């Protein structure tokens, strides 16, 4: 099984003067750089009808045209894994992801992932890049994700994500009392030696998060975060960067903070919370074919609700 891809894009002024492979990676971000580079060398990705080398410079106004075959990913296995489907039509699928579900097969998680479940639910999705997964949630982050069921929808959603027109709003519980909302504009890149870890670094990719306070407790805060960009671990890294790491975060969480004289149940909940307290609460986007603006909301999961209820009880016990 394979699908013919026919795409074109004009080189914007800000991309002019860069190498063809770099420009292609920006304009056709749904495909890997290695795949795009191979297509350039094979003459399947042309510039104004001409075949160039990956390192050749292209200028603003040039038109990149891609005509290639998207090979089905034969090594992926369809598995009957239950999904909490919030919305589905012939173009997109919106799911409410539980904690513990890995989105994409990787080292240590060859199967049992959301991708394997998608292949079982929508077999033709094998012909869509990355089986229609256009953005991810960490294994232990819960909440809303959109998946493209067709190549047309995938291309459209990737373009919306690049334009930052997809609204993704999360809720989290952080360590520390946040006095006011704000904006975090701090580039994120991969750690030099710990490859599973991200961090704020000067040579990272641009990353912007907006946050506001929903509720304050004695030593913690319930925060809402709206993503402007979608970097790996962005909210976890950004909130830790400004001194308010997420409760339960095994990588960026730092030290526990227990309110003085807290109840045994709250102490236990804070020490044993099994994951980062992060939930993708709201998702809004333009439908890939109708253009209609549509959105979804996912209620907070039980463990999140239990944690905030204990924090509220603790606050009320010490008022006055």
C-alpha positions in Angstrom: 0.0 0.0 0.0 1.3 3.5 -0.9 -0.1 6.9 -1.6 1.0 9.5 -4.1 1.9 12.8 -2.5 1.6 16.0 -4.5 2.4 19.2 -2.7 3.8 22.6 -3.5 4.8 25.6 -1.5 6.3 29.0 -2.2 9.5 30.0 -0.4 8.7 32.9 1.9 11.0 35.9 2.1 12.2 34.9 5.6 13.3 31.5 4.3 15.1 32.8 1.2 18.8 32.4 1.1 18.9 29.1 3.0 19.8 25.6 1.8 17.1 23.7 0.0 17.0 20.9 2.5 16.5 23.4 5.4 13.7 25.2 3.5 12.0 22.0 2.6 12.1 20.9 6.3 10.2 24.1 7.1 7.7 24.0 4.3 7.0 20.3 4.4 7.4 19.7 8.2 5.2 16.7 8.2 8.0 14.7 6.6 11.4 13.8 8.2 14.5 15.7 7.0 16.1 12.5 5.8 13.1 11.6 3.8 13.0 15.1 2.2 16.7 15.0 1.5 16.3 11.6 -0.3 13.4 13.0 -2.4 15.5 16.0 -3.4 18.4 13.7 -4.5 15.9 11.5 -6.4 14.4 14.6 -8.2 11.0 14.2 -6.6 11.3 17.5 -4.9 12.1 20.3 -7.4 12.6 24.0 -7.3 10.8 25.9 -10.1 10.8 22.7 -12.0 14.5 22.1 -11.7 16.4 19.4 -9.8 18.8 20.8 -7.2 21.1 19.4 -4.6 20.1 19.5 -0.9 22.8 22.1 -0.1 21.9 24.5 -2.9 20.5 27.9 -1.9 17.0 28.8 -2.8 15.5 32.3 -2.9 12.2 33.8 -1.8 9.4 33.4 -4.3 10.7 30.1 -5.7 8.2 27.3 -5.8 9.0 23.9 -4.3 7.0 21.0 -5.8 6.9 17.6 -4.3 5.6 14.5 -6.1 6.5 11.3 -4.4 5.2 8.0 -3.0 4.5 7.7 0.7 5.4 4.2 1.6 3.3 2.4 4.1 5.2 1.7 7.4 5.3 -2.1 7.2 6.9 -2.5 10.6 4.0 -1.0 12.5 1.5 -3.5 13.9 -2.2 -2.9 14.3 -3.4 -3.7 17.8 -6.9 -3.6 19.3 -6.3 -1.1 22.1 -9.2 0.8 23.5 -9.3 4.5 22.8 -11.5 7.2 24.4 -12.7 8.9 21.2 -14.2 12.3 21.8 -14.9 13.1 18.1 -14.5 11.4 14.7 -15.4 12.1 11.1 -13.8 11.0 7.8 -10.9 13.5 8.2 -9.9 13.7 11.8 -10.1 11.8 15.1 -9.9 13.5 18.6 -9.0 11.3 21.5 -8.8 11.8 25.2 -5.4 10.1 26.1 -5.1 8.4 29.4 -1.9 8.4 31.5 0.5 5.7 30.7 -0.2 5.4 27.0 2.8 6.1 24.7 1.8 7.9 21.6 4.4 6.6 19.1 6.6 3.4 19.0 10.1 4.0 20.1 13.0 2.3 21.9 11.4 0.4 24.8 7.9 0.8 23.5 7.8 -1.2 20.2 4.0 -1.7 20.5 1.1 -1.0 22.7 1.0 2.6 21.7 -1.6 5.0 20.4 -0.2 4.5 16.9 -0.8 0.8 17.1 -4.4 1.5 18.2 -4.9 3.9 15.4 -3.8 1.4 12.8 -6.4 -1.1 14.1 -9.2 1.5 14.2 -8.3 3.2 10.8 -6.2 0.7 8.7 -5.7 3.2 5.8 -4.0 5.6 8.2 -0.8 3.6 7.6 -0.4 5.7 4.4 -0.5 9.0 6.3 2.9 10.3 7.6 3.4 9.1 11.2 -0.1 7.5 11.0 -1.7 10.9 11.2 -0.1 11.9 14.5 0.6 15.6 14.1 1.4 16.5 17.8 2.1 14.4 20.8 1.5 14.2 24.5 4.0 12.7 26.9 3.3 9.2 28.1 2.0 10.3 31.5 0.2 13.5 30.3 -3.5 13.1 29.9 -6.0 14.9 27.6 -6.9 15.9 24.1 -5.1 15.0 20.9 -6.1 15.4 17.3 -5.1 12.8 14.7 -5.4 13.2 10.9 -7.1 10.3 9.1 -6.1 11.4 5.6 -3.0 13.0 4.0 -5.1 16.1 3.1 -6.1 16.5 6.8 -2.5 15.8 7.9 -1.0 18.5 5.7 -3.7 21.0 6.8 -3.2 20.4 10.5 0.5 20.6 10.3 0.1 24.0 8.5 -2.2 25.1 11.3 0.3 24.1 13.9 3.0 25.9 12.1 0.8 29.1 11.9 0.0 28.6 15.6 -3.7 28.7 14.9 -4.4 25.5 16.8 -5.4 26.4 20.4 -4.0 24.0 23.0 -4.7 24.8 26.6 -3.5 22.7 29.5 -4.0 22.6 33.3 -1.3 21.6 35.8 -0.5 21.7 39.5 2.9 23.3 40.2 5.1 23.4 43.3 5.1 26.9 44.8 2.6 29.7 45.0 2.4 31.6 41.7 1.5 35.2 42.4 0.3 36.2 38.9 0.1 34.9 35.3 2.7 35.7 32.7 4.4 34.8 29.4 7.5 32.5 29.2 9.6 33.1 26.1 12.5 30.8 26.4 14.0 28.6 23.6 14.1 24.8 24.3 16.6 22.3 23.1 17.8 18.8 23.8 20.2 18.3 26.7 23.8 17.7 25.5 24.4 14.4 27.4 21.0 13.3 28.7 19.1 12.8 25.4 15.7 12.2 27.0 15.9 15.5 28.8 15.1 19.0 27.3 16.1 22.3 28.7 16.1 26.1 28.2 19.1 26.9 26.1 20.2 29.8 23.8 20.5 27.6 20.7 17.2 25.9 21.3 14.1 26.3 19.2 11.7 29.2 20.0 9.2 28.3 22.7 6.4 30.5 24.1 3.9 29.6 26.8 1.3 31.8 28.5 0.1 30.9 32.0 -2.5 32.2 34.5 -3.5 31.2 38.0 -6.7 29.3 38.5 -6.4 28.5 42.2 -3.7 29.0 44.9 -3.0 26.7 47.8 -0.6 27.0 50.7 2.4 25.7 48.8 1.1 24.9 45.4 -0.9 26.4 42.5 -3.4 25.2 39.9 -2.3 26.8 36.7 -3.7 27.0 33.2 -1.1 27.2 30.3 -1.7 28.0 26.7 0.9 26.9 24.2 2.0 29.2 21.5 4.6 26.7 20.3 4.7 22.9 20.8 8.2 21.8 21.8 8.9 18.5 23.5 8.2 18.8 27.3 7.5 22.5 26.8 5.2 23.1 29.8 7.3 20.9 32.1 10.5 22.7 31.1 9.1 26.2 31.1 7.3 26.0 34.5 10.4 24.5 36.1 12.5 27.3 34.4 10.5 30.0 36.2 10.7 28.2 39.5 7.4 26.3 39.5 8.0 22.7 38.5 5.0 20.3 38.1 3.9 18.1 40.9 5.0 14.5 40.2 7.3 15.3 37.4 10.1 12.7 37.5 12.5 14.6 35.3 12.0 18.3 36.0 10.2 18.2 39.3 12.9 19.0 41.8 12.3 18.7 45.5 9.0 17.9 47.2 7.3 20.7 49.0 4.9 19.7 51.7 2.9 22.4 53.5 3.7 22.7 57.2 1.4 20.4 59.4 -0.3 19.0 56.3 -2.6 16.0 56.7 -1.2 12.5 56.2 -3.4 12.0 53.1 -2.0 15.2 51.4 1.6 14.3 52.3 1.0 10.8 50.8 -0.7 12.3 47.7 2.1 14.7 47.0 4.9 12.1 47.6 3.3 9.4 45.5 1.5 11.3 42.7 2.3 8.8 39.9 3.0 11.3 37.0 3.4 14.9 36.1 0.2 16.7 37.1 -0.5 17.9 33.5 -3.7 17.6 31.5 -4.5 18.8 27.9 -7.9 20.4 28.8 -9.0 22.3 25.7 -8.3 21.9 21.9 -9.6 24.2 19.2 -8.8 24.2 15.5 -10.2 24.8 12.0 -11.6 21.7 10.4 -9.3 20.6 7.6 -12.0 20.4 4.9 -14.9 22.6 6.1 -12.8 25.3 7.6 -15.2 25.5 10.5 -13.7 26.4 13.9 -14.4 23.6 16.3 -13.2 22.8 19.8 -13.4 20.2 22.6 -13.0 20.1 26.3 -11.8 17.2 28.4 -12.7 17.1 32.1 -9.9 16.8 34.6 -8.9 13.1 35.3 -9.7 11.6 38.7 -6.1 11.7 40.1 -5.9 15.4 39.2 -9.3 16.2 40.9 -8.3 14.2 44.0 -5.0 16.1 44.3 -6.7 19.5 44.0 -9.4 18.6 46.4 -6.8 17.6 49.1 -5.0 20.9 48.5 -8.2 22.9 48.9 -9.0 21.0 52.1 -5.5 21.8 53.4 -5.9 25.5 52.6 -9.3 25.8 54.2 -8.0 24.0 57.3 -5.4 26.7 57.9 -7.4 29.8 56.9 -7.3 32.4 59.6 
